Amino acid sequence: MKTTPLTDTHLALGARMAEFAGYNMPISYSGIQEEHHAVRNGAGMFDVSHMGEFIVRGKEALDLIQYVTSNDASRLAVGDAQYSCLPNGQGGIVDDLLVYRLPEDMCAEGEQAFMLVVNASNIEKDWDWISRHNRFDTRLINISDETGLLAVQGPKAAQLLQPLTDVDLASMKYYTFSKGRFAGIDNVLISATGYTGAGGFELYAANEHIVALWNAVMKAGKPYDLKPIGLGARDTLRLEMGYCLYGNDIDDGTSPLEAGLGWITKLQKGDFIDAETLRRQKAEGLQRKLVGFVLDDRRVPRHGYPIEDMNGNEIGVVSSGTQSPSLGHPVGMGYVPLAFAAEGTPILIAAGGKKLSATVAKVPFYKR
């Protein structure tokens, strides 16, 4: 099992550890509920150094990005980031990812550079997929094993981080980034991104600096009651926002249009993998859709539970479910036929021998 540079730090903090995507990762420290509320109302820090990072650099770097991803990377200026996905050639999704347009001082004349940030469980899969389709004048560099990543999330994140850097954090727009000096360390990529819906920043740096960065942020965060946060609260936070988790809500068998990711699927941008398939799917109409739902019962809907109509006919399956700490009741997502996708539609969740009453609801479930 792999580790991150902060594994010993997590153990010293008493974190409950478990395997995730091949890494020994902290699931919780003080408890998921407390950590969840810390991020929603104050600030929390995650070690997400297990994520993968690829550099794409060359004269046709943009051409490669445009071909293998669903979003329109031509819209990115230097310093912009973009959420996207990798279509799999069969109407499904290889992975979802972030695309960063890097500064041109990283390039030779006439070149462009991008950084792709991919899910830890898909690093090898994504690398092989993108490499297989690289018929362009560009090269790929896998920096995953030498790059660490911290996510400092919550409404107090900018305030507590600002003393550590000259970069003006308050003026950074959502999905932009800047490279600069942070906590005395040069070339830290500071990104106004995250997957919690609570606002905040992500900090990319070489592995050898991650422990120092963690300690500096924890020290700066003491007046703000900054807490270390595990992957358990990361999951409850993202699900309250209706954000997809690869392997649960999206995978090689789900279309980005079915998953509500039409906003990152630019069908008119030109040729890209699955362009014709997705255009045809949109023209013919979807057969099913990923929806959110809330439960009347206190029992949590689990991944894989069948979804039924009110007559007990199976119509879909739960992709994600949790007890929402912010709302105080269970929420979930799952795929159902369009006839059952309207807000307010009553459905049943089959939990063993028990049928749980639920109602289709708009996402995000939680609104700041």
C-alpha positions as CSV (number, residue, x, y, z in Angstrom):
1,M,0.0,0.0,0.0
2,K,1.3,3.4,-1.0
3,T,1.8,6.3,1.4
4,T,1.9,10.1,1.1
5,P,4.6,12.3,2.7
6,L,2.1,13.1,5.5
7,T,1.3,9.5,6.6
8,D,3.4,9.7,9.8
9,T,1.8,13.1,10.6
10,H,-1.7,11.6,10.3
11,L,-0.7,8.7,12.5
12,A,0.7,11.1,15.1
13,L,-2.6,13.0,15.1
14,G,-4.5,9.8,15.8
15,A,-6.2,9.6,12.4
16,R,-8.2,6.5,11.6
17,M,-6.5,5.2,8.5
18,A,-7.7,2.9,5.7
19,E,-6.8,1.9,2.2
20,F,-8.2,4.2,-0.5
21,A,-7.1,3.9,-4.2
22,G,-4.1,1.9,-3.1
23,Y,-3.0,4.5,-0.6
24,N,-3.0,4.5,3.2
25,M,-5.2,7.5,3.8
26,P,-6.8,9.3,6.8
27,I,-10.6,8.6,6.9
28,S,-11.2,10.7,10.0
29,Y,-9.5,12.3,13.0
30,S,-12.1,13.7,15.5
31,G,-15.1,12.3,13.6
32,I,-16.8,12.9,10.3
33,Q,-19.6,15.0,11.7
34,E,-17.2,17.4,13.5
35,E,-14.8,17.6,10.6
36,H,-17.7,18.2,8.2
37,H,-19.0,21.1,10.2
38,A,-15.5,22.6,10.6
39,V,-15.2,22.9,6.8
40,R,-18.7,24.2,6.3
41,N,-18.4,26.8,9.0
42,G,-14.7,27.5,9.4
43,A,-11.7,25.8,7.8
44,G,-10.3,22.3,7.4
45,M,-7.2,20.8,5.7
46,F,-7.1,17.6,3.7
47,D,-4.1,15.7,2.5
48,V,-5.0,14.7,-1.1
49,S,-1.5,14.0,-2.2
50,H,-2.7,10.7,-3.6
51,M,-4.2,12.5,-6.6
52,G,-2.3,12.2,-10.0
53,E,-0.7,15.0,-11.9
54,F,0.4,15.0,-15.6
55,I,2.2,17.7,-17.4
56,V,1.2,18.1,-21.1
57,R,3.8,20.2,-22.9
58,G,4.4,20.9,-26.6
59,K,3.5,22.8,-29.8
60,E,0.2,20.8,-30.0
61,A,-0.5,20.4,-26.3
62,L,-3.9,22.2,-26.7
63,D,-4.8,19.9,-29.6
64,L,-4.2,16.8,-27.5
65,I,-6.2,18.3,-24.6
66,Q,-9.0,19.2,-26.9
67,Y,-9.2,15.7,-28.4
68,V,-9.1,13.7,-25.2
69,T,-11.3,15.9,-22.9
70,S,-14.9,16.9,-23.2
71,N,-14.7,20.6,-22.2
72,D,-13.3,23.4,-24.3
73,A,-9.7,24.0,-23.1
74,S,-9.2,26.7,-25.8
75,R,-11.1,29.0,-23.5
76,L,-8.4,28.8,-20.8
77,A,-6.1,31.7,-20.3
78,V,-2.8,31.2,-18.5
79,G,-3.8,30.9,-14.8
80,D,-7.2,29.4,-15.5
81,A,-8.4,25.9,-14.4
82,Q,-11.3,23.9,-15.8
83,Y,-13.3,20.8,-14.7
84,S,-13.6,18.2,-17.5
85,C,-13.8,14.5,-18.2
86,L,-12.1,12.0,-20.5
87,P,-14.7,10.3,-22.8
88,N,-13.9,6.6,-23.3
89,G,-14.8,6.1,-27.0
90,Q,-18.0,4.1,-26.1
91,G,-20.1,6.9,-24.6
92,G,-18.7,6.5,-21.1
93,I,-16.2,8.2,-18.9
94,V,-12.5,7.2,-18.4
95,D,-12.2,9.7,-15.5
96,D,-13.1,13.3,-14.4
97,L,-10.2,15.7,-14.0
98,L,-9.0,19.3,-13.7
99,V,-7.1,21.0,-16.5
100,Y,-4.7,23.8,-15.7
101,R,-3.3,26.2,-18.3
102,L,0.3,26.7,-17.1
103,P,2.5,29.8,-17.4
104,E,4.3,30.1,-20.7
105,D,7.7,30.5,-19.0
106,M,7.5,26.7,-18.5
107,C,7.5,26.3,-22.3
108,A,9.9,26.6,-25.2
109,E,9.0,29.1,-27.9
110,G,5.8,28.1,-29.7
111,E,4.8,25.6,-27.0
112,Q,2.0,25.5,-24.5
113,A,1.8,23.6,-21.2
114,F,-1.1,22.2,-19.2
115,M,-1.4,20.2,-15.9
116,L,-4.0,17.5,-15.7
117,V,-5.1,16.4,-12.2
118,V,-6.7,13.0,-12.1
119,N,-8.2,10.6,-9.6
120,A,-5.8,8.5,-7.6
121,S,-7.5,5.2,-8.6
122,N,-7.2,6.1,-12.3
123,I,-3.6,7.3,-12.6
124,E,-2.3,4.4,-14.6
125,K,-5.5,4.0,-16.6
126,D,-5.6,7.7,-17.5
127,W,-1.9,7.9,-18.4
128,D,-2.3,4.9,-20.7
129,W,-5.5,6.3,-22.3
130,I,-4.0,9.8,-23.0
131,S,-0.7,8.3,-24.2
132,R,-2.5,6.0,-26.6
133,H,-4.2,9.0,-28.2
134,N,-1.2,11.3,-28.3
135,R,-0.6,11.6,-32.1
136,F,0.3,15.2,-31.6
137,D,3.6,17.1,-31.3
138,T,3.5,17.2,-27.5
139,R,4.9,15.1,-24.7
140,L,3.5,13.8,-21.4
141,I,5.3,13.9,-18.1
142,N,3.9,12.0,-15.1
143,I,4.8,14.0,-11.9
144,S,2.3,12.2,-9.7
145,D,4.9,10.4,-7.5
146,E,6.8,13.6,-6.8
147,T,3.9,16.0,-6.3
148,G,2.0,16.6,-3.0
149,L,-1.4,18.3,-2.7
150,L,-3.1,20.0,0.3
151,A,-6.7,21.3,0.2
152,V,-7.6,24.0,2.7
153,Q,-11.3,24.4,2.5
154,G,-14.0,26.6,4.2
155,P,-15.1,30.2,4.5
156,K,-12.1,31.1,6.6
157,A,-9.5,29.6,4.3
158,A,-8.4,32.8,2.6
159,Q,-8.1,34.7,5.8
160,L,-6.0,32.2,7.6
161,L,-3.8,31.5,4.5
162,Q,-3.1,35.1,3.5
163,P,-0.3,35.8,6.0
164,L,1.7,32.9,4.4
165,T,1.9,34.3,0.9
166,D,2.2,37.5,-1.1
167,V,-0.4,36.2,-3.6
168,D,-3.7,38.1,-3.1
169,L,-6.0,35.2,-2.2
170,A,-9.1,37.3,-1.8
171,S,-9.0,38.5,-5.3
172,M,-8.5,35.1,-6.9
173,K,-11.5,34.1,-8.9
174,Y,-13.0,30.6,-8.6
175,Y,-11.1,28.1,-10.9
176,T,-8.0,30.3,-11.3
177,F,-4.5,29.7,-9.9
178,S,-1.2,31.4,-9.3
179,K,2.3,30.2,-8.7
180,G,4.3,31.9,-5.9
181,R,6.0,31.8,-2.6
182,F,4.0,30.2,0.2
183,A,5.2,29.7,3.8
184,G,8.8,30.4,2.6
185,I,8.6,27.8,-0.2
186,D,9.0,28.8,-3.8
187,N,6.9,27.6,-6.8
188,V,3.8,26.6,-4.9
189,L,0.8,26.4,-7.1
190,I,-2.1,28.0,-5.3
191,S,-5.4,27.1,-6.8
192,A,-8.9,28.5,-6.0
193,T,-10.5,25.1,-6.4
194,G,-11.8,22.3,-4.3
195,Y,-14.5,19.6,-4.1
196,T,-16.4,20.6,-1.0
197,G,-18.6,23.5,-2.0
198,A,-17.2,25.5,1.0
199,G,-14.7,27.5,-0.9
200,G,-11.0,27.5,-0.3
201,F,-7.7,26.7,-2.0
202,E,-5.5,23.8,-3.1
203,L,-1.7,23.9,-2.7
204,Y,0.5,21.9,-5.1
205,A,4.2,21.5,-4.2
206,A,7.0,19.0,-4.4
207,N,6.7,16.1,-2.0
208,E,9.7,17.3,0.1
209,H,7.9,20.5,1.0
210,I,4.5,19.0,1.9
211,V,5.2,18.3,5.6
212,A,6.5,21.9,6.0
213,L,3.5,23.3,4.2
214,W,1.1,21.3,6.4
215,N,2.8,22.4,9.6
216,A,2.8,26.1,8.5
217,V,-0.8,26.0,7.6
218,M,-1.8,24.2,10.9
219,K,0.1,26.8,12.9
220,A,-1.5,29.7,11.0
221,G,-4.9,28.1,11.4
222,K,-4.8,27.8,15.2
223,P,-6.7,31.2,15.8
224,Y,-9.3,29.9,13.3
225,D,-9.7,26.5,14.8
226,L,-8.4,24.9,11.6
227,K,-8.9,21.1,11.8
228,P,-7.3,18.2,9.8
229,I,-10.0,16.5,7.8
230,G,-10.2,13.0,6.5
231,L,-11.7,11.4,3.4
232,G,-15.0,10.6,5.2
233,A,-15.9,14.2,5.6
234,R,-14.7,14.9,2.0
235,D,-17.3,12.4,0.8
236,T,-20.2,13.9,2.8
237,L,-19.2,17.4,1.8
238,R,-19.1,16.6,-2.0
239,L,-22.3,14.6,-1.8
240,E,-24.2,17.5,-0.2
241,M,-23.2,19.5,-3.3
242,G,-24.3,16.8,-5.7
243,Y,-20.7,16.4,-7.0
244,C,-19.9,13.2,-8.7
245,L,-17.5,10.6,-7.4
246,Y,-15.7,8.5,-10.0
247,G,-16.4,4.8,-9.4
248,N,-19.8,5.6,-7.8
249,D,-21.7,8.2,-9.7
250,I,-19.7,8.1,-13.0
251,D,-17.6,5.4,-14.6
252,D,-17.0,3.8,-18.0
253,G,-20.7,2.9,-18.3
254,T,-22.1,6.3,-17.7
255,S,-22.5,9.1,-20.2
256,P,-21.5,12.7,-19.1
257,L,-24.9,13.8,-20.4
258,E,-26.7,11.3,-18.2
259,A,-24.6,12.4,-15.2
260,G,-25.6,16.0,-15.5
261,L,-22.2,17.0,-16.9
262,G,-23.5,18.5,-20.1
263,W,-22.0,21.8,-18.9
264,I,-18.5,20.3,-19.3
265,T,-19.3,18.6,-22.6
266,K,-18.9,21.1,-25.4
267,L,-20.4,19.3,-28.3
268,Q,-19.7,22.2,-30.8
269,K,-16.0,22.6,-30.1
270,G,-14.9,20.3,-32.9
271,D,-13.6,16.8,-33.1
272,F,-13.0,15.0,-29.8
273,I,-13.4,11.4,-28.5
274,D,-17.1,10.4,-28.5
275,A,-18.2,13.7,-30.1
276,E,-20.5,12.1,-32.5
277,T,-21.8,9.6,-30.0
278,L,-22.7,12.3,-27.5
279,R,-24.2,14.6,-30.2
280,R,-26.4,11.7,-31.3
281,Q,-27.3,10.9,-27.7
282,K,-28.4,14.5,-27.1
283,A,-30.4,14.6,-30.4
284,E,-32.2,11.4,-29.7
285,G,-32.8,12.2,-26.0
286,L,-31.5,10.6,-22.8
287,Q,-33.0,7.3,-21.5
288,R,-31.9,7.9,-17.9
289,K,-30.5,10.6,-15.7
290,L,-28.6,11.0,-12.5
291,V,-30.9,12.6,-9.9
292,G,-30.6,13.5,-6.2
293,F,-33.1,12.4,-3.7
294,V,-33.9,12.9,0.0
295,L,-35.2,10.2,2.4
296,D,-38.0,10.4,4.9
297,D,-36.4,7.5,6.8
298,R,-33.3,7.9,9.0
299,R,-31.6,4.9,7.3
300,V,-28.7,5.8,4.9
301,P,-29.0,4.7,1.3
302,R,-26.0,2.8,0.2
303,H,-24.2,2.5,-3.1
304,G,-25.8,-0.3,-5.1
305,Y,-29.2,-0.3,-3.4
306,P,-32.0,-0.7,-5.9
307,I,-34.3,2.2,-6.6
308,E,-38.0,1.3,-7.2
309,D,-41.2,3.0,-8.3
310,M,-44.1,3.2,-5.9
311,N,-45.4,-0.2,-7.2
312,G,-42.1,-1.9,-6.3
313,N,-40.7,-2.2,-9.8
314,E,-36.9,-1.7,-10.0
315,I,-36.1,1.4,-12.0
316,G,-32.5,2.3,-11.1
317,V,-29.7,2.0,-8.5
318,V,-28.3,4.2,-5.8
319,S,-24.8,5.6,-6.8
320,S,-24.0,7.5,-3.6
321,G,-25.7,8.1,-0.3
322,T,-25.0,9.5,3.1
323,Q,-26.4,11.1,6.3
324,S,-26.1,14.8,5.5
325,P,-24.4,16.5,8.6
326,S,-25.6,19.9,7.4
327,L,-29.2,19.0,6.8
328,G,-29.7,16.3,9.4
329,H,-31.3,13.7,7.2
330,P,-30.1,11.2,4.5
331,V,-29.5,12.2,0.9
332,G,-28.4,10.3,-2.1
333,M,-28.0,10.1,-5.9
334,G,-28.8,7.5,-8.4
335,Y,-29.8,6.8,-12.0
336,V,-33.5,6.6,-13.0
337,P,-35.4,6.8,-16.2
338,L,-36.5,10.3,-17.3
339,A,-40.1,9.6,-16.4
340,F,-39.0,9.4,-12.7
341,A,-36.4,12.3,-12.8
342,A,-38.7,15.2,-12.1
343,E,-38.3,17.1,-8.8
344,G,-40.8,15.9,-6.3
345,T,-41.3,12.4,-7.8
346,P,-41.8,9.8,-5.0
347,I,-39.5,6.7,-5.2
348,L,-38.5,3.8,-2.9
349,I,-35.0,2.7,-1.9
350,A,-34.8,-1.1,-1.4
351,A,-32.6,-1.6,1.7
352,G,-32.6,-5.3,2.2
353,G,-36.2,-6.3,3.2
354,K,-37.1,-2.7,4.0
355,K,-38.4,-0.1,1.5
356,L,-37.3,3.5,2.3
357,S,-39.5,6.3,1.1
358,A,-37.6,9.0,-0.8
359,T,-38.3,12.0,-3.0
360,V,-36.4,13.2,-6.1
361,A,-34.8,16.5,-5.2
362,K,-32.7,19.2,-6.9
363,V,-28.9,19.3,-6.2
364,P,-27.1,20.8,-4.5
365,F,-28.8,19.6,-1.4
366,Y,-27.0,22.1,0.7
367,K,-26.9,25.8,-0.2
368,R,-24.7,28.3,1.5
